[in-house]
Amino acid sequence: MDGHKLHRVNNRAAWSAAGGVVVVVSVPTAAAWAVGASTANSPLPGWPVYVLGFIGLCGLYVVFAPLSRLWPFRRLALAPAELLDECIRLGRDVRARITYDDLDEWECAREAGTWTLETANRLHDGFPASADEFLLASGDANHLSGQALVINTLNTKMAVLKEARQRLGA
């Protein structure tokens, strides 16, 4: 599976990292400017130190606010219905790749396994009972094998997600 489909960047960590970059750039620049502006007969004004210091403080806030779910980063987490809808959509994408791309049995199993692992990890925090039910769901191994079994198992797991989505309501 394409890495960009299942391995989504954690928005909280990305924002936090961006804040860290702002801090790493602005604070040393402010310190260097302060040293330069404080020397005798320096033509450098002192006000950029305060601006860069303020930018550094904002960056420091951005480092910790997403991880602590402070304003304005509270909405970075997907709503429960959106999370389930995205997991179902990604499952359909995997099923379509298995069905229409010429994948061998190992590639089919890898695609399905990757989606199952990623989905279970995403469900673990918000829907532990559904995550357990999702992991235990499997296809009919008595009459199917290979690609057909993988697709049947995907359909069974997506049915669990659809039931959880219906319990949330529209």
TORPA-4810 file (N, C-alpha, C, O; in nm, 3 decimals):
<nodes>
NODE_1_0.085_-0.118_0.000_0.000_0.000_0.000_0.088_0.122_0.000_0.196_0.122_0.060_M
NODE_2_0.044_0.226_-0.066_0.117_0.350_-0.067_0.127_0.403_0.075_0.028_0.406_0.148_D
NODE_3_0.245_0.445_0.115_0.266_0.491_0.251_0.182_0.612_0.288_0.148_0.631_0.405_G
NODE_4_0.148_0.695_0.188_0.074_0.816_0.221_-0.072_0.788_0.254_-0.140_0.877_0.306_H
NODE_5_-0.121_0.670_0.227_-0.261_0.643_0.255_-0.284_0.601_0.400_-0.374_0.652_0.466_K
NODE_6_-0.202_0.510_0.450_-0.224_0.462_0.586_-0.136_0.533_0.688_-0.178_0.555_0.802_L
NODE_7_-0.017_0.567_0.650_0.076_0.626_0.746_0.060_0.777_0.745_0.147_0.850_0.697_H
NODE_8_-0.049_0.822_0.795_-0.077_0.966_0.799_0.010_1.029_0.907_0.037_0.970_1.011_R
NODE_9_0.053_1.151_0.879_0.132_1.224_0.976_0.043_1.263_1.093_-0.069_1.312_1.074_V
NODE_10_0.092_1.240_1.212_0.019_1.283_1.330_0.024_1.436_1.332_0.130_1.495_1.348_N
NODE_11_-0.092_1.499_1.316_-0.097_1.645_1.308_-0.044_1.710_1.434_0.020_1.815_1.427_N
NODE_12_-0.068_1.650_1.548_-0.019_1.709_1.673_0.133_1.711_1.675_0.193_1.813_1.711_R
NODE_13_0.195_1.603_1.639_0.341_1.597_1.638_0.399_1.691_1.533_0.503_1.752_1.556_A
NODE_14_0.333_1.704_1.419_0.382_1.793_1.314_0.378_1.938_1.359_0.474_2.013_1.337_A
NODE_15_0.269_1.979_1.422_0.260_2.115_1.472_0.363_2.139_1.582_0.426_2.245_1.587_W
NODE_16_0.381_2.042_1.668_0.478_2.055_1.775_0.619_2.069_1.718_0.698_2.151_1.767_S
NODE_17_0.650_1.991_1.618_0.782_2.000_1.554_0.801_2.136_1.487_0.910_2.193_1.492_A
NODE_18_0.696_2.187_1.425_0.705_2.320_1.363_0.733_2.427_1.467_0.812_2.519_1.444_A
NODE_19_0.667_2.415_1.582_0.694_2.509_1.691_0.838_2.499_1.739_0.900_2.601_1.771_G
NODE_20_0.890_2.378_1.743_1.029_2.359_1.782_1.126_2.426_1.685_1.226_2.483_1.727_G
NODE_21_1.095_2.419_1.557_1.179_2.485_1.457_1.177_2.636_1.478_1.281_2.702_1.470_V
NODE_22_1.059_2.691_1.505_1.048_2.835_1.530_1.132_2.875_1.651_1.201_2.977_1.648_V
NODE_23_1.127_2.796_1.756_1.204_2.826_1.877_1.354_2.818_1.847_1.430_2.907_1.886_V
NODE_24_1.395_2.713_1.777_1.537_2.693_1.749_1.593_2.804_1.660_1.711_2.839_1.670_V
NODE_25_1.509_2.860_1.575_1.556_2.968_1.487_1.548_3.104_1.556_1.643_3.182_1.549_V
NODE_26_1.437_3.133_1.622_1.416_3.269_1.673_1.494_3.301_1.801_1.545_3.412_1.815_S
NODE_27_1.505_3.207_1.892_1.571_3.236_2.019_1.721_3.262_2.001_1.770_3.362_2.054_V
NODE_28_1.796_3.179_1.931_1.938_3.214_1.911_1.957_3.343_1.831_2.051_3.419_1.854_P
NODE_29_1.865_3.367_1.736_1.875_3.491_1.659_1.852_3.611_1.751_1.921_3.712_1.740_T
NODE_30_1.753_3.600_1.840_1.727_3.708_1.936_1.847_3.728_2.028_1.886_3.841_2.057_A
NODE_31_1.906_3.618_2.073_2.023_3.629_2.161_2.141_3.695_2.088_2.209_3.781_2.143_A
NODE_32_2.164_3.653_1.963_2.275_3.712_1.887_2.248_3.861_1.861_2.340_3.943_1.869_A
NODE_33_2.124_3.894_1.830_2.090_4.034_1.806_2.108_4.115_1.934_2.157_4.228_1.930_W
NODE_34_2.068_4.058_2.048_2.083_4.128_2.175_2.229_4.156_2.205_2.263_4.265_2.251_A
NODE_35_2.316_4.059_2.179_2.459_4.080_2.201_2.511_4.189_2.109_2.587_4.277_2.151_V
NODE_36_2.468_4.184_1.982_2.514_4.285_1.887_2.461_4.423_1.919_2.534_4.521_1.905_G
NODE_37_2.336_4.434_1.963_2.276_4.563_1.992_2.327_4.623_2.123_2.321_4.744_2.142_A
NODE_38_2.376_4.539_2.212_2.420_4.590_2.344_2.565_4.637_2.344_2.609_4.697_2.442_S
NODE_39_2.638_4.611_2.240_2.777_4.657_2.237_2.782_4.809_2.218_2.689_4.869_2.165_T
NODE_40_2.889_4.867_2.261_2.905_5.013_2.253_2.910_5.057_2.107_2.973_4.992_2.023_A
NODE_41_2.846_5.167_2.077_2.843_5.229_1.945_2.784_5.137_1.838_2.823_5.147_1.721_N
NODE_42_2.691_5.048_1.875_2.630_4.956_1.778_2.518_5.028_1.703_2.435_5.096_1.764_S
NODE_43_2.514_5.012_1.569_2.404_5.073_1.493_2.275_4.990_1.497_2.173_5.033_1.445_P
NODE_44_2.279_4.873_1.559_2.162_4.784_1.562_2.060_4.833_1.664_2.095_4.863_1.778_L
NODE_45_1.932_4.842_1.624_1.829_4.880_1.722_1.798_4.763_1.815_1.826_4.648_1.782_P
NODE_46_1.741_4.790_1.929_1.710_4.687_2.027_1.574_4.621_2.009_1.552_4.513_2.063_G
NODE_47_1.483_4.683_1.936_1.347_4.631_1.925_1.337_4.493_1.860_1.248_4.417_1.897_W
NODE_48_1.424_4.455_1.763_1.411_4.319_1.707_1.430_4.208_1.810_1.379_4.098_1.792_P
NODE_49_1.503_4.236_1.917_1.522_4.136_2.023_1.387_4.100_2.084_1.358_3.983_2.107_V
NODE_50_1.305_4.202_2.109_1.173_4.177_2.168_1.080_4.104_2.071_1.005_4.016_2.111_Y
NODE_51_1.087_4.142_1.945_1.003_4.075_1.844_1.044_3.928_1.830_0.959_3.839_1.831_V
NODE_52_1.173_3.904_1.818_1.220_3.766_1.806_1.194_3.686_1.933_1.164_3.567_1.927_L
NODE_53_1.206_3.752_2.048_1.175_3.684_2.174_1.028_3.646_2.182_0.994_3.537_2.228_G
NODE_54_0.940_3.737_2.137_0.797_3.706_2.135_0.768_3.592_2.039_0.688_3.503_2.070_F
NODE_55_0.830_3.593_1.923_0.812_3.483_1.828_0.861_3.351_1.889_0.798_3.247_1.871_I
NODE_56_0.972_3.357_1.962_1.023_3.238_2.030_0.926_3.186_2.135_0.907_3.065_2.147_G
NODE_57_0.864_3.277_2.211_0.764_3.236_2.310_0.642_3.173_2.242_0.588_3.074_2.291_L
NODE_58_0.600_3.232_2.131_0.487_3.173_2.056_0.526_3.033_2.006_0.445_2.940_2.012_C
NODE_59_0.648_3.019_1.958_0.695_2.888_1.913_0.698_2.787_2.026_0.665_2.670_2.007_G
NODE_60_0.739_2.832_2.144_0.741_2.744_2.261_0.600_2.698_2.296_0.580_2.582_2.333_L
NODE_61_0.503_2.788_2.285_0.364_2.751_2.308_0.320_2.647_2.205_0.251_2.550_2.239_Y
NODE_62_0.359_2.667_2.079_0.320_2.574_1.973_0.387_2.438_1.992_0.336_2.337_1.943_V
NODE_63_0.499_2.433_2.061_0.562_2.303_2.090_0.472_2.221_2.183_0.452_2.102_2.160_V
NODE_64_0.419_2.284_2.287_0.345_2.209_2.389_0.193_2.210_2.372_0.127_2.116_2.417_F
NODE_65_0.137_2.311_2.310_-0.009_2.322_2.298_-0.073_2.206_2.220_-0.175_2.154_2.265_A
NODE_66_-0.017_2.164_2.107_-0.081_2.052_2.036_-0.078_1.922_2.117_-0.173_1.844_2.115_P
NODE_67_0.031_1.900_2.187_0.045_1.777_2.264_-0.044_1.777_2.387_-0.087_1.672_2.434_L
NODE_68_-0.072_1.897_2.440_-0.157_1.911_2.558_-0.302_1.940_2.523_-0.387_1.955_2.611_S
NODE_69_-0.330_1.948_2.394_-0.465_1.977_2.342_-0.517_2.111_2.393_-0.633_2.124_2.431_R
NODE_70_-0.429_2.211_2.393_-0.468_2.346_2.430_-0.517_2.421_2.306_-0.496_2.377_2.193_L
NODE_71_-0.584_2.535_2.330_-0.632_2.616_2.220_-0.514_2.657_2.134_-0.408_2.684_2.190_W
NODE_72_-0.523_2.663_2.006_-0.631_2.630_1.913_-0.617_2.490_1.854_-0.671_2.462_1.747_P
NODE_73_-0.547_2.402_1.923_-0.515_2.270_1.868_-0.608_2.160_1.920_-0.577_2.042_1.904_F
NODE_74_-0.719_2.195_1.979_-0.810_2.094_2.032_-0.872_2.010_1.923_-0.899_1.892_1.945_R
NODE_75_-0.896_2.065_1.805_-0.969_1.996_1.700_-0.878_1.916_1.607_-0.925_1.869_1.503_R
NODE_76_-0.752_1.899_1.639_-0.665_1.823_1.550_-0.700_1.675_1.548_-0.670_1.606_1.451_L
NODE_77_-0.763_1.626_1.652_-0.804_1.486_1.653_-0.930_1.470_1.570_-1.017_1.558_1.571_A
NODE_78_-0.940_1.359_1.500_-1.061_1.332_1.423_-1.178_1.302_1.515_-1.162_1.237_1.618_L
NODE_79_-1.294_1.350_1.478_-1.414_1.314_1.552_-1.437_1.164_1.535_-1.394_1.106_1.435_A
NODE_80_-1.504_1.099_1.631_-1.522_0.954_1.623_-1.585_0.907_1.491_-1.540_0.809_1.433_P
NODE_81_-1.688_0.977_1.445_-1.752_0.935_1.320_-1.657_0.951_1.202_-1.652_0.865_1.114_A
NODE_82_-1.580_1.060_1.200_-1.485_1.081_1.092_-1.375_0.976_1.095_-1.330_0.930_0.990_E
NODE_83_-1.332_0.937_1.214_-1.230_0.833_1.227_-1.279_0.702_1.169_-1.208_0.637_1.092_L
NODE_84_-1.399_0.663_1.206_-1.454_0.538_1.153_-1.475_0.546_1.002_-1.445_0.451_0.930_L
NODE_85_-1.526_0.659_0.955_-1.546_0.676_0.810_-1.414_0.665_0.735_-1.408_0.603_0.628_D
NODE_86_-1.308_0.725_0.789_-1.179_0.718_0.723_-1.124_0.576_0.723_-1.068_0.531_0.623_E
NODE_87_-1.141_0.504_0.833_-1.095_0.365_0.839_-1.169_0.279_0.736_-1.110_0.194_0.671_C
NODE_88_-1.299_0.303_0.723_-1.378_0.228_0.624_-1.332_0.263_0.483_-1.316_0.175_0.399_I
NODE_89_-1.310_0.390_0.459_-1.265_0.433_0.326_-1.129_0.371_0.291_-1.109_0.324_0.180_R
NODE_90_-1.037_0.372_0.388_-0.906_0.312_0.363_-0.918_0.161_0.340_-0.844_0.105_0.260_L
NODE_91_-1.012_0.096_0.411_-1.036_-0.047_0.389_-1.088_-0.074_0.249_-1.049_-0.172_0.185_G
NODE_92_-1.176_0.014_0.201_-1.225_-0.001_0.063_-1.113_0.018_-0.038_-1.107_-0.052_-0.139_R
NODE_93_-1.023_0.112_-0.009_-0.907_0.133_-0.098_-0.821_0.008_-0.104_-0.777_-0.033_-0.212_D
NODE_94_-0.796_-0.053_0.011_-0.716_-0.175_0.016_-0.786_-0.287_-0.061_-0.724_-0.358_-0.140_V
NODE_95_-0.916_-0.301_-0.037_-0.993_-0.405_-0.108_-0.987_-0.383_-0.259_-0.973_-0.479_-0.334_R
NODE_96_-0.997_-0.259_-0.303_-0.990_-0.229_-0.446_-0.852_-0.262_-0.502_-0.841_-0.317_-0.611_A
NODE_97_-0.747_-0.228_-0.426_-0.612_-0.263_-0.474_-0.594_-0.414_-0.486_-0.537_-0.462_-0.583_R
NODE_98_-0.643_-0.486_-0.388_-0.630_-0.632_-0.392_-0.711_-0.689_-0.507_-0.668_-0.784_-0.573_I
NODE_99_-0.828_-0.633_-0.531_-0.917_-0.685_-0.635_-0.866_-0.651_-0.775_-0.866_-0.737_-0.863_T
NODE_100_-0.823_-0.527_-0.796_-0.795_-0.482_-0.933_-0.648_-0.480_-0.971_-0.616_-0.487_-1.089_Y
NODE_101_-0.558_-0.471_-0.875_-0.416_-0.478_-0.906_-0.376_-0.625_-0.907_-0.439_-0.708_-0.842_D
NODE_102_-0.274_-0.655_-0.979_-0.231_-0.794_-0.991_-0.134_-0.826_-0.878_-0.012_-0.830_-0.898_D
NODE_103_-0.189_-0.850_-0.757_-0.107_-0.877_-0.640_-0.101_-1.027_-0.613_-0.201_-1.098_-0.629_L
NODE_104_0.016_-1.074_-0.572_0.023_-1.215_-0.533_-0.030_-1.229_-0.391_-0.068_-1.131_-0.327_D
NODE_105_-0.034_-1.353_-0.341_-0.094_-1.378_-0.209_-0.021_-1.303_-0.098_-0.084_-1.253_-0.005_E
NODE_106_0.113_-1.296_-0.105_0.189_-1.228_-0.001_0.159_-1.079_-0.001_0.146_-1.018_0.106_W
NODE_107_0.150_-1.018_-0.120_0.118_-0.876_-0.127_-0.022_-0.848_-0.075_-0.046_-0.748_-0.007_E
NODE_108_-0.116_-0.938_-0.107_-0.253_-0.924_-0.056_-0.254_-0.928_0.097_-0.318_-0.845_0.162_C
NODE_109_-0.182_-1.024_0.151_-0.176_-1.038_0.297_-0.109_-0.917_0.360_-0.150_-0.871_0.466_A
NODE_110_-0.004_-0.865_0.296_0.066_-0.748_0.349_-0.025_-0.626_0.348_-0.031_-0.552_0.446_R
NODE_111_-0.096_-0.605_0.238_-0.189_-0.490_0.228_-0.295_-0.499_0.338_-0.321_-0.403_0.410_E
NODE_112_-0.357_-0.616_0.349_-0.463_-0.634_0.447_-0.408_-0.624_0.589_-0.472_-0.564_0.676_A
NODE_113_-0.292_-0.680_0.613_-0.231_-0.675_0.745_-0.193_-0.534_0.786_-0.213_-0.495_0.902_G
NODE_114_-0.140_-0.457_0.693_-0.104_-0.318_0.722_-0.229_-0.238_0.758_-0.229_-0.164_0.856_T
NODE_115_-0.334_-0.253_0.678_-0.458_-0.181_0.706_-0.518_-0.224_0.840_-0.565_-0.141_0.917_W
NODE_116_-0.515_-0.355_0.867_-0.569_-0.406_0.993_-0.493_-0.348_1.113_-0.554_-0.304_1.210_T
NODE_117_-0.361_-0.349_1.105_-0.280_-0.297_1.215_-0.302_-0.148_1.235_-0.323_-0.103_1.348_L
NODE_118_-0.299_-0.071_1.127_-0.319_0.073_1.138_-0.458_0.104_1.192_-0.473_0.192_1.278_E
NODE_119_-0.559_0.035_1.144_-0.696_0.060_1.189_-0.712_0.023_1.336_-0.774_0.097_1.413_T
NODE_120_-0.657_-0.090_1.376_-0.667_-0.132_1.516_-0.598_-0.031_1.607_-0.648_0.000_1.715_A
NODE_121_-0.484_0.020_1.564_-0.414_0.121_1.644_-0.495_0.249_1.656_-0.497_0.312_1.762_N
NODE_122_-0.560_0.288_1.549_-0.642_0.410_1.552_-0.767_0.390_1.638_-0.812_0.484_1.703_R
NODE_123_-0.822_0.271_1.638_-0.943_0.245_1.715_-0.915_0.224_1.863_-1.004_0.242_1.947_L
NODE_124_-0.793_0.188_1.895_-0.758_0.148_2.031_-0.797_0.252_2.137_-0.854_0.216_2.241_H
NODE_125_-0.768_0.379_2.112_-0.795_0.481_2.214_-0.943_0.514_2.226_-0.996_0.521_2.337_D
NODE_126_-1.011_0.535_2.113_-1.148_0.581_2.118_-1.253_0.473_2.124_-1.361_0.494_2.178_G
NODE_127_-1.222_0.357_2.070_-1.320_0.249_2.059_-1.256_0.115_2.097_-1.242_0.028_2.011_F
NODE_128_-1.218_0.096_2.223_-1.148_-0.028_2.258_-1.231_-0.154_2.233_-1.176_-0.255_2.189_P
NODE_129_-1.362_-0.150_2.260_-1.444_-0.269_2.236_-1.453_-0.298_2.087_-1.445_-0.413_2.045_A
NODE_130_-1.471_-0.194_2.007_-1.476_-0.212_1.862_-1.341_-0.257_1.807_-1.335_-0.335_1.712_S
NODE_131_-1.233_-0.209_1.868_-1.099_-0.252_1.825_-1.081_-0.401_1.849_-1.027_-0.473_1.765_A
NODE_132_-1.127_-0.447_1.964_-1.118_-0.591_1.992_-1.203_-0.672_1.895_-1.157_-0.772_1.840_D
NODE_133_-1.325_-0.628_1.875_-1.414_-0.697_1.782_-1.357_-0.695_1.641_-1.366_-0.793_1.567_E
NODE_134_-1.297_-0.582_1.603_-1.235_-0.566_1.472_-1.121_-0.666_1.454_-1.110_-0.731_1.350_F
NODE_135_-1.036_-0.677_1.556_-0.922_-0.769_1.546_-0.965_-0.915_1.541_-0.900_-0.997_1.475_L
NODE_136_-1.074_-0.948_1.610_-1.119_-1.087_1.613_-1.197_-1.128_1.489_-1.213_-1.247_1.463_L
NODE_137_-1.247_-1.031_1.413_-1.327_-1.063_1.294_-1.238_-1.126_1.187_-1.127_-1.079_1.161_A
NODE_138_-1.289_-1.232_1.126_-1.214_-1.296_1.018_-1.311_-1.356_0.918_-1.429_-1.375_0.947_S
NODE_139_-1.259_-1.386_0.801_-1.342_-1.442_0.695_-1.365_-1.590_0.714_-1.318_-1.650_0.811_G
NODE_140_-1.438_-1.648_0.621_-1.472_-1.790_0.625_-1.357_-1.872_0.568_-1.346_-1.888_0.446_D
NODE_141_-1.272_-1.924_0.656_-1.155_-1.999_0.613_-1.189_-2.140_0.564_-1.105_-2.206_0.504_A
NODE_142_-1.311_-2.187_0.589_-1.349_-2.322_0.549_-1.369_-2.335_0.398_-1.335_-2.438_0.340_N
NODE_143_-1.422_-2.232_0.335_-1.456_-2.242_0.194_-1.373_-2.152_0.104_-1.384_-2.159_-0.018_H
NODE_144_-1.290_-2.067_0.163_-1.213_-1.971_0.085_-1.065_-1.982_0.118_-1.027_-2.030_0.225_L
NODE_145_-0.983_-1.937_0.024_-0.840_-1.930_0.050_-0.780_-1.820_-0.038_-0.845_-1.771_-0.130_S
NODE_146_-0.658_-1.784_-0.008_-0.587_-1.687_-0.090_-0.652_-1.550_-0.091_-0.696_-1.499_0.012_G
NODE_147_-0.658_-1.493_-0.211_-0.711_-1.358_-0.228_-0.857_-1.350_-0.186_-0.899_-1.250_-0.127_Q
NODE_148_-0.935_-1.453_-0.216_-1.077_-1.452_-0.178_-1.094_-1.447_-0.026_-1.181_-1.375_0.024_A
NODE_149_-1.012_-1.520_0.047_-1.018_-1.518_0.193_-0.979_-1.380_0.247_-1.041_-1.330_0.341_L
NODE_150_-0.876_-1.320_0.188_-0.833_-1.187_0.233_-0.945_-1.086_0.210_-0.975_-1.006_0.299_V
NODE_151_-1.008_-1.089_0.094_-1.117_-0.996_0.065_-1.236_-1.021_0.157_-1.299_-0.927_0.205_I
NODE_152_-1.266_-1.149_0.182_-1.375_-1.182_0.272_-1.347_-1.133_0.413_-1.437_-1.082_0.481_N
NODE_153_-1.223_-1.146_0.458_-1.184_-1.098_0.590_-1.192_-0.946_0.596_-1.239_-0.890_0.696_T
NODE_154_-1.147_-0.879_0.490_-1.160_-0.733_0.485_-1.306_-0.691_0.494_-1.339_-0.598_0.567_L
NODE_155_-1.393_-0.758_0.422_-1.535_-0.726_0.426_-1.592_-0.746_0.566_-1.672_-0.666_0.614_N
NODE_156_-1.551_-0.854_0.632_-1.598_-0.881_0.768_-1.551_-0.772_0.864_-1.628_-0.726_0.949_T
NODE_157_-1.424_-0.732_0.852_-1.371_-0.627_0.939_-1.437_-0.493_0.911_-1.464_-0.416_1.004_K
NODE_158_-1.464_-0.463_0.784_-1.532_-0.338_0.752_-1.676_-0.339_0.802_-1.730_-0.234_0.838_M
NODE_159_-1.738_-0.456_0.806_-1.873_-0.466_0.861_-1.873_-0.430_1.010_-1.966_-0.366_1.059_A
NODE_160_-1.768_-0.470_1.081_-1.756_-0.434_1.223_-1.745_-0.282_1.236_-1.808_-0.222_1.324_V
NODE_161_-1.666_-0.220_1.148_-1.652_-0.074_1.151_-1.784_-0.006_1.117_-1.821_0.094_1.179_L
NODE_162_-1.855_-0.060_1.021_-1.985_-0.001_0.982_-2.085_-0.011_1.097_-2.162_0.082_1.120_K
NODE_163_-2.085_-0.123_1.169_-2.174_-0.137_1.285_-2.139_-0.034_1.393_-2.227_0.027_1.452_E
NODE_164_-2.010_-0.016_1.417_-1.967_0.083_1.516_-2.008_0.223_1.472_-2.049_0.306_1.553_A
NODE_165_-1.998_0.247_1.342_-2.038_0.379_1.287_-2.189_0.401_1.302_-2.234_0.511_1.333_R
NODE_166_-2.267_0.296_1.280_-2.412_0.307_1.294_-2.452_0.330_1.439_-2.550_0.400_1.466_Q
NODE_167_-2.378_0.273_1.532_-2.407_0.295_1.674_-2.386_0.441_1.713_-2.450_0.492_1.805_R
NODE_168_-2.293_0.509_1.641_-2.271_0.651_1.669_-2.384_0.737_1.616_-2.407_0.847_1.667_L
NODE_169_-2.453_0.689_1.517_-2.561_0.767_1.456_-2.509_0.843_1.336_-2.390_0.843_1.308_G
NODE_170_-2.600_0.909_1.266_-2.564_0.983_1.145_-2.502_1.112_1.182_-2.464_1.190_1.094_A
</nodes>
